[in-house]
Amino acid sequence: KQWRVLNKAEPVSLSAWECISESYGPNVLSTIRVRTKSRSVGAPLLQTLAMSFLHFLGYYIGEGHAEDRYIIISTGDAVVVDEIIHVAKECGMSFHYRPGTYDYQLGSTVWADVISSWCGTHARAKRLPPFWASLSDAQRGALLRAYFSADGTVEENAVTASPVSRQLAYELAYALLSLGVTARRRKRTARVP
């Protein structure tokens, strides 16, 4: 069974996996993929935090939401679209443009679950991923740059964002401060026409 799991990607229960990982040690973790029972496509157990993946997370936090089986990111920027498609392919997600919109649907039950648990499913629940404070300055900068390119604006002497999530607003302020950027938070009310 262990050989089939490690060499033929045979599915295994979590309890069986614990036994295998204890026997083989941490080196084997980089070869394992997590998947649902019904799908052969999954996600790596360990995800490399490449700059493109961090950009992807930033775009998701700024302009995305998750459902049970897919993620949607809205953008009209061709460079962002190319990067989203690149990451989707690397991660084994299917992707589909929704005609007549700016929406790109990325299909993967595993990734929808992982990213929504890290960053929230919708605007009011958005947050930075739980490991944001452990990122290097360059990685944190990449994540924030993507977020602000998706959900920010450049004003006279400031770069601004209007997150609906209170938690995200506080985390953005702390993350910017950790990079030496002074941030302030203020409540803004919007007029509905």
Beta strands, then each sheet from edge to edge (+ up, - down):
strand 1: 33-34
strand 2: 43-44
strand 3: 64-66
strand 4: 70-74
strand 5: 94-97
strand 6: 103-107
strand 7: 152-154
strand 8: 159-161
sheet 1: 1+ 2-
sheet 2: 3+ 4- 6+ 5-
sheet 3: 7+ 8-
end
